[in-house]
């Protein structure tokens, strides 16, 4: 049995700019075990979101290998990548990314319906109950607070029981109270579901709730030693 949710070898990403070739990622190596929670820290422009996009099969590397849940992403066409994302991946974004014209319940139902899950409405209702929004099922996103919208996004992310959950600054648009509440729900549901979590954040407090912390610096990835390891 393959215990690696994500495995990356010698990952390079180069893009063409007006000034010439720019190498964003410079030979990244990393492994994330199934069920682990990993935070990726680093300043803006260090390559965090680029790396996340590659790991989630949203983009292709210039060089190197990526495998997700034992499946190599190298050589997959766009249709195959889309199928892989549908089967194995969910996302939580800083900007929530809810469909404005759908209710909270319909937003959570959407990925379940697209995946052919039976009883999508009942399951979506249950997921919204788990994040404390059973009284908001019929509300549109504009009728919800930022914290409520992100809780809808969490329910939507977990409804298809993904192997890997990618979260890009999931608390970045929230005040501290709502950020703490959303983080509590995210990590609680992550533990219950045994999902592998890869989190990009500027928030060191949020990052420390993950089992491991990595840092991007100038296109390279470093493991941050914990106090236990350092001691």
C-alpha positions as CSV (number, residue, x, y, z in Angstrom):
1,X,0.0,0.0,0.0
2,X,1.3,3.4,-1.0
3,X,1.5,5.7,2.1
4,X,2.4,8.8,0.2
5,X,-0.4,11.2,-0.7
6,X,2.0,13.5,-2.6
7,X,5.5,12.9,-3.8
8,X,7.5,15.5,-5.7
9,X,11.0,15.1,-7.2
10,X,13.2,17.8,-8.7
11,X,10.3,20.1,-9.5
12,X,11.1,23.1,-11.7
13,X,8.7,25.7,-13.0
14,X,9.9,28.3,-15.5
15,X,7.8,31.0,-17.1
16,X,8.5,33.5,-19.9
17,X,8.2,37.2,-18.9
18,X,9.0,40.5,-20.7
19,X,12.4,40.4,-19.0
20,X,13.1,36.8,-20.1
21,X,12.9,33.4,-18.5
22,X,11.9,33.4,-14.8
23,X,12.4,30.3,-12.7
24,X,9.8,30.3,-10.0
25,X,10.4,26.8,-8.5
26,X,14.0,25.6,-8.3
27,X,14.2,21.8,-7.9
28,X,11.6,21.2,-5.2
29,X,11.6,17.8,-3.4
30,X,8.9,16.9,-0.9
31,X,6.7,14.0,0.3
32,X,3.4,14.2,2.2
33,X,2.1,11.1,3.9
34,X,-1.5,10.1,3.7
35,X,-3.5,11.8,6.5
36,X,-0.7,14.4,7.2
37,X,-1.4,18.1,7.6
38,X,1.3,20.3,6.1
39,X,1.6,24.1,6.0
40,X,3.6,25.9,3.4
41,X,4.8,29.4,4.6
42,X,6.7,32.1,2.8
43,X,6.5,35.7,1.6
44,X,4.4,36.8,-1.4
45,X,6.1,35.9,-4.7
46,X,8.1,33.0,-3.2
47,X,6.3,30.4,-5.3
48,X,3.8,29.0,-2.7
49,X,0.7,29.3,-4.9
50,X,2.6,28.1,-8.0
51,X,3.6,25.0,-6.1
52,X,0.0,24.4,-4.9
53,X,-1.3,24.7,-8.5
54,X,1.2,22.1,-9.7
55,X,0.4,19.7,-6.8
56,X,-3.3,20.0,-7.6
57,X,-2.8,19.3,-11.3
58,X,-3.9,22.8,-12.3
59,X,-0.7,23.5,-14.1
60,X,2.3,21.5,-15.5
61,X,5.9,21.6,-14.4
62,X,8.8,22.5,-16.6
63,X,10.8,19.7,-15.2
64,X,10.4,17.1,-12.5
65,X,7.9,14.5,-11.2
66,X,4.7,14.7,-9.2
67,X,2.6,11.8,-8.0
68,X,-0.8,12.2,-6.2
69,X,-2.2,9.3,-4.3
70,X,0.1,7.0,-6.3
71,X,-0.8,8.5,-9.7
72,X,1.9,10.2,-11.7
73,X,0.7,13.6,-13.1
74,X,3.4,13.7,-15.7
75,X,1.9,13.0,-19.2
76,X,-1.7,13.4,-18.2
77,X,-3.8,15.4,-20.6
78,X,-6.3,18.1,-19.4
79,X,-9.2,15.7,-19.4
80,X,-7.3,13.1,-17.3
81,X,-6.2,15.8,-14.9
82,X,-9.8,17.0,-14.5
83,X,-10.9,13.5,-13.8
84,X,-8.2,13.1,-11.2
85,X,-9.1,16.3,-9.4
86,X,-12.8,15.2,-9.4
87,X,-11.9,11.9,-7.8
88,X,-9.2,12.8,-5.3
89,X,-9.0,16.6,-4.7
90,X,-10.9,19.4,-3.0
91,X,-10.0,23.1,-2.6
92,X,-10.7,25.9,-0.1
93,X,-9.8,29.4,-1.3
94,X,-9.2,32.7,0.5
95,X,-12.0,34.3,-1.6
96,X,-14.5,31.4,-0.8
97,X,-15.4,30.9,-4.5
98,X,-19.1,30.2,-3.9
99,X,-21.6,30.5,-6.8
100,X,-23.5,33.7,-6.1
101,X,-26.8,32.5,-7.6
102,X,-26.9,29.3,-5.5
103,X,-28.0,28.9,-1.9
104,X,-25.6,27.5,0.7
105,X,-27.2,24.1,0.3
106,X,-26.9,24.2,-3.5
107,X,-23.3,25.3,-3.3
108,X,-22.4,22.3,-1.1
109,X,-24.5,19.9,-3.2
110,X,-22.9,21.0,-6.5
111,X,-19.6,18.9,-6.4
112,X,-21.6,15.9,-5.0
113,X,-24.1,16.1,-7.9
114,X,-21.2,16.4,-10.4
115,X,-19.6,13.3,-8.9
116,X,-22.8,11.3,-9.1
117,X,-23.2,10.9,-5.3
118,X,-26.6,9.6,-4.4
119,X,-28.7,11.7,-1.9
120,X,-26.6,14.8,-2.5
121,X,-29.2,17.0,-0.9
122,X,-29.3,14.9,2.3
123,X,-25.5,14.7,2.5
124,X,-25.1,18.5,1.9
125,X,-27.6,19.2,4.6
126,X,-25.6,17.0,7.0
127,X,-22.3,18.7,6.1
128,X,-23.8,22.2,6.7
129,X,-25.1,20.9,10.1
130,X,-21.6,19.8,10.9
131,X,-20.3,23.4,10.4
132,X,-23.2,24.9,12.3
133,X,-25.1,26.3,9.4
134,X,-28.3,24.3,9.4
135,X,-30.2,27.6,9.8
136,X,-28.7,29.0,6.6
137,X,-29.5,26.3,4.1
138,X,-31.6,28.6,1.9
139,X,-29.4,31.7,2.1
140,X,-27.4,33.1,-0.9
141,X,-23.7,33.9,-0.3
142,X,-24.4,37.6,-0.2
143,X,-26.7,37.0,2.7
144,X,-23.9,35.3,4.7
145,X,-21.0,36.7,6.6
146,X,-17.4,36.0,5.5
147,X,-17.0,33.4,8.2
148,X,-20.3,31.7,7.2
149,X,-19.3,31.7,3.6
150,X,-16.0,30.0,4.4
151,X,-17.8,27.4,6.5
152,X,-20.0,26.7,3.5
153,X,-16.8,26.3,1.5
154,X,-15.4,23.8,4.1
155,X,-18.6,21.8,3.9
156,X,-18.4,21.8,0.1
157,X,-14.7,20.8,0.2
158,X,-15.4,17.7,2.4
159,X,-18.7,16.4,0.9
160,X,-16.9,14.2,-1.7
161,X,-14.5,12.8,0.9
162,X,-11.3,13.9,-1.0
163,X,-8.0,12.1,-0.6
164,X,-6.2,15.5,-0.6
165,X,-7.5,18.9,0.4
166,X,-5.6,22.0,-0.7
167,X,-6.3,25.3,1.2
168,X,-4.9,28.6,-0.1
169,X,-5.0,31.2,2.7
170,X,-8.3,29.8,4.0
171,X,-8.6,32.4,6.8
172,X,-6.9,35.3,5.0
173,X,-10.2,37.3,4.5
174,X,-11.5,36.8,8.0
175,X,-11.2,38.6,11.3
176,X,-9.5,36.8,14.2
177,X,-12.6,35.5,15.7
178,X,-14.0,34.0,12.5
179,X,-10.5,32.9,11.4
180,X,-10.1,30.9,14.7
181,X,-13.6,29.4,14.3
182,X,-13.0,28.4,10.7
183,X,-9.6,26.9,11.5
184,X,-11.2,24.9,14.3
185,X,-13.7,23.4,11.9
186,X,-11.2,22.8,9.2
187,X,-8.9,20.8,11.4
188,X,-11.7,19.0,13.2
189,X,-13.2,17.8,9.9
190,X,-9.7,17.0,8.6
191,X,-9.1,14.7,11.5
192,X,-12.5,13.0,11.2
193,X,-12.1,12.4,7.5
194,X,-8.4,11.4,7.6
195,X,-7.9,13.7,4.6
196,X,-4.4,14.8,3.7
197,X,-4.2,18.6,4.1
198,X,-1.8,21.0,2.3
199,X,-2.2,24.5,3.5
200,X,-0.7,27.7,2.1
201,X,-0.7,30.6,4.6
202,X,1.1,33.7,5.9
203,X,-0.3,33.0,9.3
204,X,2.2,31.3,11.5
205,X,-0.4,30.5,14.2
206,X,-2.5,28.6,11.7
207,X,0.6,26.9,10.2
208,X,1.6,25.6,13.7
209,X,-1.7,23.7,13.9
210,X,-0.4,21.5,11.1
211,X,1.8,18.5,11.8
212,X,4.6,19.9,9.6
213,X,5.6,23.3,8.4
214,X,7.6,24.0,5.2
215,X,8.9,27.4,4.0
216,X,9.3,28.6,0.5
217,X,12.3,30.9,0.0
218,X,13.3,32.2,-3.4
219,X,11.8,29.1,-5.2
220,X,13.2,26.5,-2.8
221,X,11.4,24.6,-0.1
222,X,12.8,24.0,3.4
223,X,11.4,22.0,6.4
224,X,11.0,24.2,9.5
225,X,12.2,22.4,12.6
226,X,9.7,22.2,15.4
227,X,10.6,23.1,19.0
228,X,10.6,19.3,19.8
229,X,12.9,18.6,16.9
230,X,15.2,21.5,17.7
231,X,15.4,20.4,21.4
